[in-house]
Amino acid sequence: MSQNDIIAMIIGIGGLNMRNMERVKCSVRRSLLFLIFIGIIAITTFFSLIQIRAVKEKAKVEEENFKAYIKNTAKSYIFGIDLILNMIENQTHKKAVEIEKLVLKNYNEKRNWDFSLEEFLDGTEYIDINIINNNNIISHGTNKGNINLNFNRWSVMSDGLEKIRIYGVSDIDGRGSSAITGEPMNYIFQATQDKKYIIEVGVALRRYAEKSHQTITMNNILEELMNNDYVEHIDYYDNYGTKYNFFEDKITGSLSISEEDRPYFERARDENKTISHEKKIKGKKYTEEYIPYESITEKGKTSGVIKVTYDFSSKYKLMIEFLMIIFSALCCIIIFTYAIGRKVTDLMSPIDNLLAGMKKVSMGKYDTQIEIYTNNEFEILGHNFNRMVKEIDTNKRAIIEQRDEIHSLYEEQIAISEELEQALASNKKTYFETIQALAKAIDAKDHYTQGHCHRVMEYSVAIARKMGFLECQLDDLRCGAILHDIGKIGIPESILNKNGKLTDEEFKIIKSHTSIGYDIVKDIDFLASSKNIVYEHHEKFDGTGYPEGLKGEEISIFSRIVCVADSYDAMTSNRAYRKSMKVEQAIEELEKWKGIQFDPQVVDVFVEIIKNNNLLSS
């Protein structure tokens, strides 16, 4: 036996001689060289694609950052302009109101417009007077360019005019842009006594600024923001879709938002969020963003929409060329790969056997043995795999024992978690029992309100459930509702149980119970989310309540719920100063004060609960 045969036997290859082994090794090496060559090409392509993706993602991030910069900068500049306009409005408002009152008085006396509106201006060049008839059309005015202007083009404006005629109160006073010139205006409206006309007095803020040597540079600022490769145009519109123009003679294009763009404008305005969409103009793709703008100043809220048109087409030109190069390279690689496919298939056969064996082992079949007879290194790999599987089977029991030990530790952890949950539940029960004891102390103070706090809590929870609140949200409501009158502990019983009408001073003391109650619970951690109910449950929906005069949704939803429940129970319970109402009468009172004292939605839900639970006449 030759030395090569002995070496072959030692390494476990059996009848292969050294010459055959060397030949087989060379065959495998050639195959591997082919695979390495393909691998290099594939890896190069892979990292090229990653680079393209990274460049694309970076470009996208830069684009979003650039948009955010333009958005924030434009908002900042417009806020600065708002401050200037607010200052001008403060200087001119009194004059505008005086003119409006004089015109209104003159018409109410004469009942016609046979008099000159110009005489009320007294030479004031920055104020316009317009008379709007019942068709929402300007019939008379000091600025002839406004005559026959039809406000029915803007639904929000026409609705506002109708409210002025019906209720005599305007909710459309404030700043806007002129539909004729686009210049910033401040308008006030007032209906005549016979409701046939509405007097509109508009202060031209730009004209006043020029007259008083103040400057408004909004258009210049917007043009500065457009001084780059990507911003095509920036416009600022009021809430009616009319573009602001701060230059007297510089009007480019239409002042009104186009019908094509109006849906995006209205979505941005109504939903108060940035709306973005792609748009083609003369075959070129642009990105348009409609950005809602709102600022709160001492004069109230000012809002509008900023429209920014971007052109990012040049940014992607180089990337497209790079993609074409990569695409060509990929085509070459595909052709080359197909040519060597047969060789790779032969090489992959033993690998498939190995993978199949590994899959069986991963499924727990540790008696698996694979057969590879390729007369090359893969056969040695197969023998080593079989030996490894036997070693795994030997260690199988040790692994199972470790698994059982881990399972025992897991069960112990679950038991500890259950004990903690029970302890938390016990603490929660103790907290609520303490709260109930406090509520009974409140009831004991005023014998006419026995059980009042508990009933208010039950009504409040029923309303919240009906409105869709989850059970996990109701604990804060329960605590706040049952403790809503805890501040009465600090009110003298002589006032609480007084049979007659309270004096102003006594009523002032009674009202202090919300602040007293808040001070009692504000530093208690588990009542942190309930303290606002104690403080706000006497706030009214129209803002006339106490202690802060909060209005509408400024009042927390749980406080609005407790307000309805508290009032209902008070009306259907005997008190020192009156007997209880019937349920039907209480419902009538809730409906009567809906939208004034009470949240309309809460009232509707509670009335439905009362009717569905047959509480009427009970």
Secondary structure as UniProt FT lines:
FT   HELIX           3..10
FT   TURN            11..12
FT   TURN            14..15
FT   HELIX           18..110
FT   HELIX           118..120
FT   TURN            121..123
FT   TURN            125..126
FT   STRAND          127..132
FT   TURN            134..135
FT   STRAND          137..141
FT   HELIX           144..146
FT   TURN            147..148
FT   HELIX           151..153
FT   HELIX           155..167
FT   STRAND          174..177
FT   TURN            179..181
FT   STRAND          184..191
FT   TURN            193..194
FT   STRAND          198..204
FT   HELIX           205..211
FT   TURN            212..213
FT   HELIX           218..225
FT   STRAND          231..237
FT   TURN            239..240
FT   STRAND          242..243
FT   TURN            259..261
FT   HELIX           262..271
FT   STRAND          275..281
FT   TURN            282..283
FT   STRAND          284..297
FT   TURN            298..299
FT   STRAND          300..310
FT   HELIX           313..316
FT   HELIX           317..339
FT   HELIX           341..362
FT   TURN            363..364
FT   TURN            366..367
FT   HELIX           377..394
FT   HELIX           396..445
FT   HELIX           447..449
FT   TURN            450..451
FT   HELIX           452..466
FT   TURN            467..468
FT   HELIX           471..473
FT   HELIX           474..482
FT   TURN            483..485
FT   HELIX           486..490
FT   HELIX           493..496
FT   HELIX           504..511
FT   HELIX           513..521
FT   TURN            522..523
FT   HELIX           525..527
FT   TURN            528..530
FT   HELIX           531..536
FT   TURN            537..538
FT   TURN            541..542
FT   HELIX           552..554
FT   HELIX           557..571
FT   TURN            576..577
FT   HELIX           583..592
FT   TURN            595..597
FT   HELIX           600..612
FT   TURN            613..614
FT   TURN            616..617
//
